[in-house]
Structure formats: structure tokens, C-alpha cells
């Protein structure tokens, strides 16, 4: 481009293609060296055009170089995998992040969580289906190969411990133990634990082995602050990373309590008037947009998006104190300049979301809500009780967002701003995220060539809204409650059947009528309780349809 521009600028000088040699006498004459004013101006203008063209090319090149430096690299960032509270130190756990199949396991010898490629170097069997052996090594159950926390193969049951017999060795290197071969090592990703979450770096290049010394995951102090208690959870979502981020930024509109729970909807007869009263314009502003994310604010909350995974917002005391309360007639309240009590400001709303790209049309959400008031509630109420309401909130938009994502694909990601009408300030964060995605991140997630980016076909509603595989099996609290309640259901059924059996086998007169009536009531109550419990388990841990028109 630079060469073409300079060449075109040179043509502006109108240099002759042939030269006519003047007589020697004319060359010696001083008059021949005079240049007219017109010729001088033409020459000066043409030189100026050449200088302007070259300067313009320098500006374009500088801007292009700056854009390349600011371009977001999807494979040069830390990614959250799972919260530690939902991992089992006795069992390896398989997860997919950014299209990469991972296995997370606890290395008790190094006292740390490790993240390996979920593939045994022997025959590519998934290591997540393996076990932790008695020496604390990760063992592939297919042929028994064992690996330590550094990925070194420490045991191959089928191989002699000191290498092949001498008579079978074709060269000197073959005399070495097969365990020491680099081909026998498992692929290890750099990993760390921060804010109660296991993170990994999605690059196996040895130069990133100590990347934690140069770059750390985004740190949120409140998640490690002992003065807070935090409510955590995770769920696999039936739509992609981009839609997940947008949905969470929409949740900032809702009047969440400090538990992260949305208030119950109003009665149907008052729905219109109540919704009209609750709805109001929101002043949301994106203040700084850079390659590593953006920051923004609304009336009382400060919002931060650390690309690509962390989005959180919290009550900012400065915004709370500076917030001016307006009356319905538009006048300023007399208490506008009165500072909030310190106790009120100290009760901070804080919601942190970790958004993980899994594969096209799939994502994972990890949430953590630090709370510094009413902490006693979390020591009494089990975590799965809070997850009931939180899963209900996520379910409320799950299917419509699943469909919405396919509509985005039809119009093309680059046409999002043209197809979506977002005129109000409450959409500022969503628009800001789309600007970041298009300006710095290539318009979509980079899958490293593993996926074309096209979405899988639309799934049935029951599959999109199922909870067991998307949440329960991945949550220690909910999984424990699910198993306990299933046992309780079976126990109630057994008691009911046993009570009816006692009545059937007992002759009249052996027990009094009062006792028989009591046993009969117990049987009925246990049967009814088992049916109710079965319905509760179904809607809480397996599947619950969400129809907005009936809520």
C-alpha cells in the first residue's frame, strides 16, 4: 500500500519520460538556471502532495500497529474452570473450556489442584474417567498408566521398570525406561487457585509454565475477605458465551436483594400497574472501553468487566452518597445532600459472575455473592436452598435466549447493531460489550480452529431447561440434597407399604380400632408425603418448565 501511494504521488511531479540534451553553450549560460514562479509553485505543491501522502501512510501504519497491539488474544488469558467448593479431591473431574477437554484433580503430594489435557498419551482415553491411586497420582483406568502432578508418567503396568530387555533394544536410547520418554507424559496446563476458583491458562507451550509470575487472574478482594460470607454456584448454560454476558448485564436492572434473589412477581390482577411503577429509566454509562474490558456505573453501582470472563458489580459508597433522590414532580428532595449513615453504606451489594466459553452454543456460569450482613443465615440455611431460586431466575430466560442466539447467527454477528434496536441507556453495558467484542476480540470467540463457530440445531424445550446434568451433578450441595431426598422418598413409600401390610395381616381384635386407625393415617400421610416429595424433587433437581404467561 505504501509503495503504491508513493508511486502515485511521484506521478504528480509530471517528470518527463525523455530528456533532450541542450547545446553546451546553453548549459553554460546562467539564464538557463532560472526557474519561473509558476514552475516553482507547481514543484512545491507536488512535493507537498508527496509529503502528505507519505505522512498519511505513516499514520495508517501507526494506527494499524496500535490495533494489532491492542487486539485481544483469547488463548493468552486465564480462564476459570470450577469453584473449589464443588470439586471432589477423591475423584478427577472432566470439564470443557474454550473447546479444550480438561481434567481437574487434586494432587495431594503438591497440595494443589492440577489441570491436565483430558487425554492419556497411551491410547487417548479420557483421564477424567480415571482415579486417584494410593500414592496420590492420577491413574488412567484403561491400561493403568499413572502420572504425577507434573505430568510425568510414573508407572506403566505393562512395561518393565528398567526398560526393555537388552536383546530387544535397537539402540542405546531404547535401553532407557519408557517412563522417562516425553511421549509418555500427560499434557499439563498452567493452573492456579484464586478466589476459591480453579483457573487455567489454555496454552501448553513450555514458555507459559510460569506465566503466573507474569500475569495473574483478575482478583476480587471481597471474595477472600473473612468479614464476608459468599454464596457460590455453577451451571452449564444452553446458550453461548456472548449471550451469557449480555444476560448477566441485563440482570443488573433487576431489584436484587443482597442474597441475589429476585423478589416474587406481583399478583396477576396487579401486574400491569405494579410493573409500570417498578419500571423506570436507568442511567447506565460505560466510562472506559479497552482491550482488557470496560468499566461503567449506574446510580449506585459500579460495574467492571475484565475480559474475557469476569463481570461484577457492587455498591459504590461514593455513588450512594452522591445519589440525588427526586420526587415524582421532578423536584429535588430535601434530603438529597444528606450523607447516608455508615451502617447503611457498609451493607454492600456485590455480585460476581465468571462466564466461561465452552463450545459454540454452550457456556458455563460460576457465580459468587459476597455478603457482609445477616451472615448467620448462611450458617443455618444450606446452599441448595438458595440455588432453588437462583436456578429459577436462570431458567426464566434460558429458552428464549437459546432461540435468540440462533437469530443472532442468522443475521451475522457483525450486524448485531443494525438488527437490534437499543435506544435506552439501560442497554449501555450490553452495547459496550458488543463494541468490545467487535473492536478488540474479532467479533466472536476464537475456538482455535476446533469449531467453525456455527451453532448446533435448536434443542427441545425440555432439554434446554433440564437441571440435573446442567447443575445438580456439578454442585456438591444440590447433589447431596438430591440423593438424601430420594432416600427420604423411598423411605416414606416403604413405611406406607409396611403400614398397609400390617393392617392387612393383622386380624380384627388383635389390635384396637384406635391403633388400626392410627396406622392407617400414618400410611396415608407417608404416601402423600412421598408423592409431594417426588414432585418437589422433579421440579427442583430435574426439570421445571417456565411459562412467562402463567407466572
KAZIRA-V104754 format. One record per residue. N is the residue number from 1. RES is the residue in one small letter. SS is DSSP state (@ for helix, = for strand, . for the rest). PSI is psi in whole degrees, -180 to 180 (999 if undefined). D_LAST is the distance of its C-alpha to the last C-alpha in Angstrom with 2 decimals. Layout:
# KAZIRA-V104754
n=(N | N)
res=(RES | RES)
ss=(SS | SS)
psi=(PSI | PSI)
d_last=(D_LAST | D_LAST)
This chain:
# KAZIRA-V104754
n=(1 | 2 | 3 | 4 | 5 | 6 | 7 | 8 | 9 | 10 | 11 | 12 | 13 | 14 | 15 | 16 | 17 | 18 | 19 | 20 | 21 | 22 | 23 | 24 | 25 | 26 | 27 | 28 | 29 | 30 | 31 | 32 | 33 | 34 | 35 | 36 | 37 | 38 | 39 | 40 | 41 | 42 | 43 | 44 | 45 | 46 | 47 | 48 | 49 | 50 | 51 | 52 | 53 | 54 | 55 | 56 | 57 | 58 | 59 | 60 | 61 | 62 | 63 | 64 | 65 | 66 | 67 | 68 | 69 | 70 | 71 | 72 | 73 | 74 | 75 | 76 | 77 | 78 | 79 | 80 | 81 | 82 | 83 | 84 | 85 | 86 | 87 | 88 | 89 | 90 | 91 | 92 | 93 | 94 | 95 | 96 | 97 | 98 | 99 | 100 | 101 | 102 | 103 | 104 | 105 | 106 | 107 | 108 | 109 | 110 | 111 | 112 | 113 | 114 | 115 | 116 | 117 | 118 | 119 | 120 | 121 | 122 | 123 | 124 | 125 | 126 | 127 | 128 | 129 | 130 | 131 | 132 | 133 | 134 | 135 | 136 | 137 | 138 | 139 | 140 | 141 | 142 | 143 | 144 | 145 | 146 | 147 | 148 | 149 | 150 | 151 | 152 | 153 | 154 | 155 | 156 | 157 | 158 | 159 | 160 | 161 | 162 | 163 | 164 | 165 | 166 | 167 | 168 | 169 | 170 | 171 | 172 | 173 | 174 | 175 | 176 | 177 | 178 | 179 | 180 | 181 | 182 | 183 | 184 | 185 | 186 | 187 | 188 | 189 | 190 | 191 | 192 | 193 | 194 | 195 | 196 | 197 | 198 | 199 | 200 | 201 | 202 | 203 | 204 | 205 | 206 | 207 | 208 | 209 | 210 | 211 | 212 | 213 | 214 | 215 | 216 | 217 | 218 | 219 | 220 | 221 | 222 | 223 | 224 | 225 | 226 | 227 | 228 | 229 | 230 | 231 | 232 | 233 | 234 | 235 | 236 | 237 | 238 | 239 | 240 | 241 | 242 | 243 | 244 | 245 | 246 | 247 | 248 | 249 | 250 | 251 | 252 | 253 | 254 | 255 | 256 | 257 | 258 | 259 | 260 | 261 | 262 | 263 | 264 | 265 | 266 | 267 | 268 | 269 | 270 | 271 | 272 | 273 | 274 | 275 | 276 | 277 | 278 | 279 | 280 | 281 | 282 | 283 | 284 | 285 | 286 | 287 | 288 | 289 | 290 | 291 | 292 | 293 | 294 | 295 | 296 | 297 | 298 | 299 | 300 | 301 | 302 | 303 | 304 | 305 | 306 | 307 | 308 | 309 | 310 | 311 | 312 | 313 | 314 | 315 | 316 | 317 | 318 | 319 | 320 | 321 | 322 | 323 | 324 | 325 | 326 | 327 | 328 | 329 | 330 | 331 | 332 | 333 | 334 | 335 | 336 | 337 | 338 | 339 | 340 | 341 | 342 | 343 | 344 | 345 | 346 | 347 | 348 | 349 | 350 | 351 | 352 | 353 | 354 | 355 | 356 | 357 | 358 | 359 | 360 | 361 | 362 | 363 | 364 | 365 | 366 | 367 | 368 | 369 | 370 | 371 | 372 | 373 | 374 | 375 | 376 | 377 | 378 | 379 | 380 | 381 | 382 | 383 | 384 | 385 | 386 | 387 | 388 | 389 | 390 | 391 | 392 | 393 | 394 | 395 | 396 | 397 | 398 | 399 | 400 | 401 | 402 | 403 | 404 | 405 | 406 | 407 | 408 | 409 | 410 | 411 | 412 | 413 | 414 | 415 | 416 | 417 | 418 | 419 | 420 | 421 | 422 | 423 | 424 | 425 | 426 | 427 | 428 | 429 | 430 | 431 | 432 | 433 | 434 | 435 | 436 | 437 | 438 | 439 | 440 | 441 | 442 | 443 | 444 | 445 | 446 | 447 | 448 | 449 | 450 | 451 | 452 | 453 | 454 | 455 | 456 | 457 | 458 | 459 | 460 | 461 | 462 | 463 | 464 | 465 | 466 | 467 | 468 | 469 | 470 | 471 | 472 | 473 | 474 | 475 | 476 | 477 | 478 | 479 | 480 | 481 | 482 | 483 | 484 | 485 | 486 | 487 | 488 | 489 | 490 | 491 | 492 | 493 | 494 | 495 | 496 | 497 | 498 | 499 | 500 | 501 | 502 | 503 | 504 | 505 | 506 | 507 | 508 | 509 | 510 | 511 | 512 | 513 | 514 | 515 | 516 | 517 | 518 | 519 | 520 | 521 | 522 | 523 | 524 | 525 | 526 | 527 | 528 | 529 | 530 | 531 | 532 | 533 | 534 | 535 | 536 | 537 | 538 | 539 | 540 | 541 | 542 | 543 | 544 | 545 | 546 | 547 | 548 | 549 | 550 | 551)
res=(x | x | x | x | x | x | x | x | x | x | x | x | x | x | x | x | x | x | x | x | x | x | x | x | x | x | x | x | x | x | x | x | x | x | x | x | x | x | x | x | x | x | x | x | x | x | x | x | x | x | x | x | x | x | x | x | x | x | x | x | x | x | x | x | x | x | x | x | x | x | x | x | x | x | x | x | x | x | x | x | x | x | x | x | x | x | x | x | x | x | x | x | x | x | x | x | x | x | x | x | x | x | x | x | x | x | x | x | x | x | x | x | x | x | x | x | x | x | x | x | x | x | x | x | x | x | x | x | x | x | x | x | x | x | x | x | x | x | x | x | x | x | x | x | x | x | x | x | x | x | x | x | x | x | x | x | x | x | x | x | x | x | x | x | x | x | x | x | x | x | x | x | x | x | x | x | x | x | x | x | x | x | x | x | x | x | x | x | x | x | x | x | x | x | x | x | x | x | x | x | x | x | x | x | x | x | x | x | x | x | x | x | x | x | x | x | x | x | x | x | x | x | x | x | x | x | x | x | x | x | x | x | x | x | x | x | x | x | x | x | x | x | x | x | x | x | x | x | x | x | x | x | x | x | x | x | x | x | x | x | x | x | x | x | x | x | x | x | x | x | x | x | x | x | x | x | x | x | x | x | x | x | x | x | x | x | x | x | x | x | x | x | x | x | x | x | x | x | x | x | x | x | x | x | x | x | x | x | x | x | x | x | x | x | x | x | x | x | x | x | x | x | x | x | x | x | x | x | x | x | x | x | x | x | x | x | x | x | x | x | x | x | x | x | x | x | x | x | x | x | x | x | x | x | x | x | x | x | x | x | x | x | x | x | x | x | x | x | x | x | x | x | x | x | x | x | x | x | x | x | x | x | x | x | x | x | x | x | x | x | x | x | x | x | x | x | x | x | x | x | x | x | x | x | x | x | x | x | x | x | x | x | x | x | x | x | x | x | x | x | x | x | x | x | x | x | x | x | x | x | x | x | x | x | x | x | x | x | x | x | x | x | x | x | x | x | x | x | x | x | x | x | x | x | x | x | x | x | x | x | x | x | x | x | x | x | x | x | x | x | x | x | x | x | x | x | x | x | x | x | x | x | x | x | x | x | x | x | x | x | x | x | x | x | x | x | x | x | x | x | x | x | x | x | x | x | x | x | x | x | x | x | x | x | x | x | x | x | x | x | x | x | x | x | x | x | x | x | x | x | x | x | x | x | x | x | x | x | x | x | x | x | x | x | x | x | x | x | x | x | x)
ss=(. | @ | @ | @ | @ | @ | @ | @ | @ | @ | @ | . | . | . | . | . | . | . | . | . | . | . | . | @ | @ | @ | @ | @ | . | @ | @ | @ | @ | . | . | . | @ | @ | @ | @ | @ | @ | @ | @ | @ | @ | @ | @ | @ | @ | @ | @ | @ | @ | @ | @ | @ | @ | @ | @ | @ | @ | @ | @ | @ | @ | @ | @ | @ | @ | . | . | . | . | . | . | . | = | = | = | = | = | = | @ | @ | @ | . | . | . | . | . | . | = | = | = | = | = | . | . | = | = | = | = | = | = | = | = | . | . | . | . | = | = | = | = | = | = | . | . | . | . | . | . | . | . | . | @ | @ | @ | . | = | = | . | . | . | . | . | = | = | . | . | . | . | . | . | = | = | . | . | . | . | . | = | = | = | . | . | . | . | . | . | . | . | . | . | @ | @ | @ | . | . | . | @ | @ | @ | @ | . | . | @ | @ | @ | . | @ | @ | @ | . | . | . | = | = | . | = | = | = | = | . | . | = | = | = | = | = | . | . | . | . | @ | @ | @ | . | . | @ | @ | @ | . | . | . | . | . | . | . | @ | @ | @ | @ | . | . | . | . | = | = | = | = | = | = | = | = | = | . | . | . | @ | @ | @ | @ | @ | @ | @ | @ | @ | @ | @ | . | . | . | . | . | . | . | . | . | . | . | . | . | . | . | . | @ | @ | @ | @ | @ | @ | @ | @ | @ | @ | @ | . | . | . | . | . | . | = | = | = | = | = | = | . | . | = | = | = | = | = | . | . | . | = | = | = | = | = | = | . | . | . | = | = | = | = | = | = | . | @ | @ | @ | @ | @ | @ | . | . | . | = | . | . | . | . | . | = | . | . | . | . | . | . | . | . | . | @ | @ | @ | @ | @ | . | . | . | = | = | = | = | = | = | = | = | = | = | . | . | = | = | = | = | = | = | = | = | = | = | . | . | . | . | @ | @ | @ | @ | @ | . | . | @ | @ | @ | @ | @ | @ | @ | @ | @ | @ | @ | @ | @ | @ | @ | @ | @ | @ | @ | @ | @ | @ | @ | @ | @ | @ | @ | @ | @ | . | @ | @ | @ | @ | @ | @ | @ | . | . | . | . | . | @ | @ | @ | @ | @ | @ | @ | @ | @ | @ | @ | @ | @ | @ | @ | @ | . | . | . | . | . | . | . | . | . | . | . | . | . | . | . | . | . | . | . | . | @ | @ | @ | @ | . | = | . | . | . | . | . | @ | @ | @ | . | @ | @ | @ | @ | @ | @ | @ | @ | @ | @ | @ | @ | @ | @ | @ | @ | @ | @ | @ | @ | @ | @ | @ | @ | @ | @ | @ | @ | @ | @ | . | . | = | . | . | = | . | @ | @ | @ | @ | @ | @ | @ | @ | @ | @ | @ | @ | @ | @ | @ | @ | @ | @ | @ | @ | @ | @ | @ | @ | @ | @ | @ | @ | @ | @ | = | . | . | . | . | @ | @ | @ | .)
psi=(-42 | -43 | -41 | -41 | -42 | -40 | -44 | -33 | -33 | -34 | -24 | -17 | -13 | 50 | 138 | 146 | -21 | 146 | 135 | 119 | 120 | 164 | 154 | -36 | -35 | -33 | -33 | -14 | 134 | -22 | -26 | -15 | 3 | 138 | 132 | 162 | -39 | -46 | -38 | -42 | -41 | -46 | -42 | -41 | -41 | -40 | -38 | -39 | -41 | -44 | -42 | -42 | -43 | -39 | -39 | -41 | -36 | -40 | -45 | -44 | -41 | -43 | -40 | -42 | -39 | -40 | -39 | -38 | -34 | -4 | 135 | 128 | 112 | -27 | 17 | 44 | 158 | 141 | 134 | 146 | -59 | 151 | 142 | -33 | -18 | 14 | 149 | 122 | -16 | -13 | 130 | 145 | 129 | 134 | 157 | 129 | 129 | 33 | 0 | 133 | 122 | 157 | 128 | 128 | 157 | 120 | 101 | -18 | -34 | -3 | 50 | 154 | 138 | 148 | 116 | 160 | 132 | 61 | 123 | 134 | -14 | -65 | 21 | 23 | 148 | 124 | -20 | -16 | 4 | -155 | 168 | 118 | -179 | -17 | 9 | 23 | 154 | 123 | 130 | 125 | -7 | -53 | 6 | 11 | 141 | 141 | 142 | -175 | -17 | 0 | -3 | 138 | 122 | -13 | 128 | 108 | -32 | -5 | 141 | 142 | -25 | 18 | 178 | 159 | 151 | -39 | -17 | -9 | 124 | -20 | 177 | -37 | -25 | -19 | -18 | 154 | 140 | -18 | -29 | -5 | 140 | -28 | -19 | -3 | 145 | 150 | 124 | 127 | 145 | 137 | 161 | 165 | 125 | 138 | 30 | 20 | 139 | 127 | 155 | 157 | 119 | 49 | 127 | 0 | 131 | -24 | -16 | 11 | -41 | 35 | -23 | -24 | -22 | -36 | 131 | 159 | 158 | 133 | 132 | 105 | -37 | -26 | -19 | 4 | 122 | -16 | -7 | 152 | 149 | 141 | 118 | 161 | 172 | 154 | 141 | 130 | 150 | 24 | 170 | 177 | -46 | -44 | -34 | -46 | -46 | -43 | -40 | -35 | -27 | -31 | -22 | -17 | -25 | 149 | 68 | 142 | 177 | -11 | -2 | 28 | 129 | 137 | 153 | 145 | 152 | 164 | 151 | -36 | -24 | 9 | -46 | -52 | -40 | -44 | -36 | -36 | -36 | -33 | 137 | 159 | 141 | 131 | 95 | 133 | 132 | 119 | -45 | 128 | 117 | 179 | -27 | 13 | -154 | 165 | 152 | -179 | 159 | -151 | -38 | -8 | 146 | 132 | 140 | 133 | 111 | 108 | 142 | -4 | -22 | 124 | 124 | 157 | 153 | 159 | 124 | 116 | -34 | -40 | -36 | -45 | -33 | -3 | 129 | 123 | 126 | 145 | 172 | -30 | 3 | -7 | 160 | 137 | 151 | -16 | 16 | -37 | 5 | 128 | 147 | 149 | 146 | -35 | -35 | -40 | -31 | -18 | 89 | 135 | 131 | 116 | 126 | 130 | 137 | 112 | 122 | 121 | 125 | -59 | 170 | 124 | 5 | 143 | 171 | 139 | 128 | 129 | 150 | 122 | 96 | 137 | 132 | 24 | 155 | 41 | -24 | -27 | -39 | -14 | -12 | -47 | 126 | 158 | -33 | -23 | -44 | -35 | -24 | -50 | -40 | -39 | -34 | -39 | -45 | -37 | -29 | -30 | 2 | -51 | -41 | -33 | -32 | -42 | -41 | -40 | -38 | -31 | -37 | -41 | -35 | -40 | -20 | 137 | -31 | -14 | 14 | -45 | -28 | -36 | -29 | 132 | 108 | 76 | -14 | 158 | -17 | -14 | 10 | -40 | -38 | -44 | -40 | -40 | -43 | -36 | -44 | -44 | -43 | -36 | -39 | -29 | 14 | 9 | -13 | 173 | 137 | 113 | 11 | 28 | -1 | -32 | 152 | -18 | -13 | 147 | 152 | 165 | 161 | 136 | 155 | 154 | -41 | -34 | -35 | -38 | 4 | 147 | -24 | -55 | -24 | -22 | -53 | -47 | -18 | 0 | 119 | -44 | -50 | -37 | -40 | -42 | -39 | -46 | -41 | -42 | -33 | -40 | -39 | -39 | -45 | -40 | -42 | -39 | -41 | -44 | -42 | -46 | -41 | -40 | -43 | -37 | -40 | -43 | -37 | -35 | -13 | 129 | 157 | 136 | -22 | -43 | 153 | 163 | -34 | -41 | -42 | -40 | -39 | -44 | -39 | -42 | -41 | -42 | -44 | -45 | -44 | -39 | -45 | -41 | -39 | -37 | -43 | -42 | -37 | -42 | -40 | -44 | -42 | -48 | -25 | -37 | -10 | -65 | 135 | 118 | 147 | 109 | 111 | -35 | -21 | 1 | 999)
d_last=(60.96 | 63.30 | 66.36 | 65.43 | 64.87 | 68.15 | 70.01 | 68.72 | 69.71 | 73.20 | 73.72 | 73.39 | 76.76 | 78.56 | 80.98 | 83.72 | 83.77 | 87.62 | 90.05 | 93.53 | 96.01 | 98.09 | 101.81 | 102.81 | 104.51 | 101.32 | 99.38 | 101.94 | 101.64 | 99.49 | 98.37 | 96.40 | 94.01 | 92.90 | 89.33 | 88.49 | 85.75 | 83.70 | 83.86 | 82.89 | 79.83 | 78.70 | 79.14 | 77.28 | 74.33 | 74.13 | 74.23 | 71.48 | 69.33 | 69.97 | 69.09 | 65.86 | 64.81 | 65.52 | 63.68 | 60.65 | 60.66 | 60.86 | 57.78 | 55.78 | 56.97 | 56.10 | 52.57 | 52.08 | 53.38 | 51.07 | 48.01 | 49.11 | 49.46 | 45.96 | 44.34 | 41.68 | 42.72 | 39.83 | 42.24 | 43.76 | 40.87 | 39.52 | 36.30 | 34.20 | 33.95 | 32.27 | 31.93 | 34.82 | 32.72 | 31.27 | 34.68 | 37.08 | 40.72 | 41.94 | 40.17 | 40.20 | 36.83 | 36.42 | 34.32 | 34.30 | 34.48 | 35.56 | 36.42 | 38.77 | 38.68 | 39.25 | 40.03 | 39.56 | 41.81 | 43.44 | 47.17 | 48.56 | 52.00 | 50.88 | 48.06 | 45.60 | 42.73 | 44.00 | 42.41 | 44.32 | 43.97 | 42.47 | 45.59 | 48.78 | 51.90 | 53.56 | 51.52 | 48.23 | 46.33 | 43.13 | 44.10 | 40.55 | 41.41 | 44.40 | 45.12 | 46.72 | 50.26 | 52.34 | 53.82 | 50.47 | 50.69 | 48.09 | 49.25 | 48.45 | 48.29 | 49.57 | 53.18 | 53.03 | 53.66 | 52.98 | 52.21 | 52.45 | 50.30 | 52.39 | 51.83 | 55.42 | 56.01 | 57.68 | 58.08 | 58.52 | 59.38 | 61.20 | 63.38 | 66.54 | 65.97 | 68.97 | 68.44 | 70.01 | 73.57 | 76.34 | 77.59 | 74.18 | 73.78 | 74.53 | 74.84 | 74.91 | 71.21 | 70.36 | 71.98 | 69.14 | 66.29 | 63.42 | 61.06 | 62.32 | 61.52 | 58.88 | 57.55 | 56.69 | 54.47 | 50.68 | 49.06 | 47.87 | 45.52 | 45.99 | 43.39 | 42.69 | 40.34 | 38.94 | 36.16 | 35.48 | 34.80 | 37.18 | 38.16 | 40.41 | 42.51 | 42.16 | 45.89 | 48.55 | 51.49 | 53.81 | 54.12 | 50.55 | 51.37 | 51.60 | 49.10 | 47.51 | 50.69 | 50.14 | 46.40 | 43.66 | 39.86 | 38.01 | 38.28 | 35.83 | 37.87 | 35.04 | 33.98 | 37.47 | 37.95 | 38.52 | 37.31 | 33.75 | 31.62 | 29.29 | 26.08 | 26.37 | 24.63 | 24.67 | 22.78 | 23.89 | 21.78 | 21.60 | 22.80 | 25.95 | 27.34 | 27.26 | 23.55 | 22.87 | 24.98 | 23.30 | 19.79 | 21.16 | 22.86 | 19.66 | 18.22 | 21.10 | 19.37 | 16.65 | 17.70 | 18.17 | 19.98 | 23.16 | 21.51 | 19.54 | 16.22 | 13.57 | 12.80 | 9.71 | 7.56 | 9.35 | 9.08 | 8.25 | 12.06 | 12.88 | 10.47 | 13.37 | 16.08 | 14.50 | 13.58 | 17.10 | 18.63 | 17.09 | 18.10 | 21.82 | 24.47 | 25.13 | 28.69 | 28.66 | 32.05 | 33.50 | 36.91 | 38.64 | 38.10 | 40.40 | 40.79 | 39.41 | 36.18 | 35.38 | 34.61 | 32.63 | 31.34 | 29.04 | 29.55 | 29.61 | 28.94 | 31.34 | 30.13 | 32.27 | 32.08 | 34.84 | 35.20 | 34.15 | 31.78 | 31.26 | 28.88 | 28.43 | 28.07 | 29.22 | 30.05 | 33.46 | 35.55 | 37.54 | 34.55 | 33.23 | 36.68 | 37.12 | 33.80 | 34.53 | 32.21 | 32.22 | 31.82 | 29.97 | 33.34 | 33.95 | 36.70 | 37.07 | 36.36 | 39.46 | 37.99 | 37.49 | 40.54 | 40.07 | 39.46 | 36.61 | 37.81 | 38.54 | 36.26 | 33.28 | 34.16 | 34.72 | 31.10 | 30.10 | 26.78 | 27.55 | 25.43 | 27.38 | 26.20 | 28.55 | 27.75 | 29.85 | 30.71 | 31.08 | 31.80 | 30.74 | 27.01 | 26.71 | 26.50 | 26.16 | 24.61 | 26.28 | 24.96 | 26.91 | 26.00 | 29.23 | 28.92 | 31.90 | 30.59 | 29.34 | 30.75 | 31.36 | 27.68 | 28.06 | 31.16 | 29.45 | 25.91 | 26.10 | 24.72 | 22.39 | 20.35 | 19.56 | 18.91 | 15.95 | 13.90 | 15.79 | 15.17 | 11.41 | 12.02 | 14.44 | 12.40 | 9.76 | 12.78 | 15.07 | 15.23 | 15.29 | 17.97 | 19.79 | 20.15 | 20.95 | 23.77 | 25.43 | 25.46 | 27.18 | 29.71 | 30.46 | 31.34 | 33.13 | 32.53 | 35.35 | 33.69 | 30.42 | 31.58 | 32.60 | 29.48 | 26.88 | 26.99 | 26.56 | 28.27 | 26.62 | 27.76 | 24.38 | 25.06 | 28.47 | 27.86 | 26.41 | 29.40 | 31.67 | 30.61 | 31.25 | 34.59 | 35.52 | 34.63 | 36.75 | 39.58 | 40.26 | 38.45 | 39.29 | 35.94 | 34.43 | 34.86 | 38.39 | 38.34 | 42.10 | 42.75 | 40.87 | 38.17 | 38.49 | 35.14 | 33.57 | 30.12 | 29.64 | 28.08 | 24.36 | 22.98 | 20.80 | 17.09 | 17.77 | 20.51 | 18.68 | 15.89 | 18.44 | 19.08 | 22.42 | 24.79 | 23.01 | 22.75 | 23.86 | 27.39 | 27.87 | 26.83 | 29.38 | 27.18 | 24.36 | 27.04 | 28.99 | 26.12 | 25.26 | 28.92 | 29.32 | 26.35 | 27.61 | 30.99 | 29.61 | 27.95 | 31.30 | 33.18 | 31.24 | 31.92 | 35.57 | 35.93 | 34.48 | 36.82 | 39.73 | 39.31 | 39.36 | 42.36 | 44.21 | 43.78 | 44.96 | 48.00 | 49.07 | 51.44 | 51.30 | 53.34 | 52.93 | 49.99 | 49.27 | 46.71 | 44.87 | 44.60 | 43.52 | 40.74 | 39.64 | 39.64 | 37.69 | 35.00 | 34.83 | 34.43 | 31.57 | 29.75 | 30.28 | 29.10 | 25.87 | 25.36 | 26.02 | 23.45 | 20.75 | 22.00 | 21.98 | 18.28 | 17.65 | 19.96 | 18.40 | 14.85 | 16.38 | 19.40 | 19.30 | 16.22 | 12.47 | 10.71 | 7.80 | 6.50 | 5.23 | 5.80 | 3.79 | 0.00)
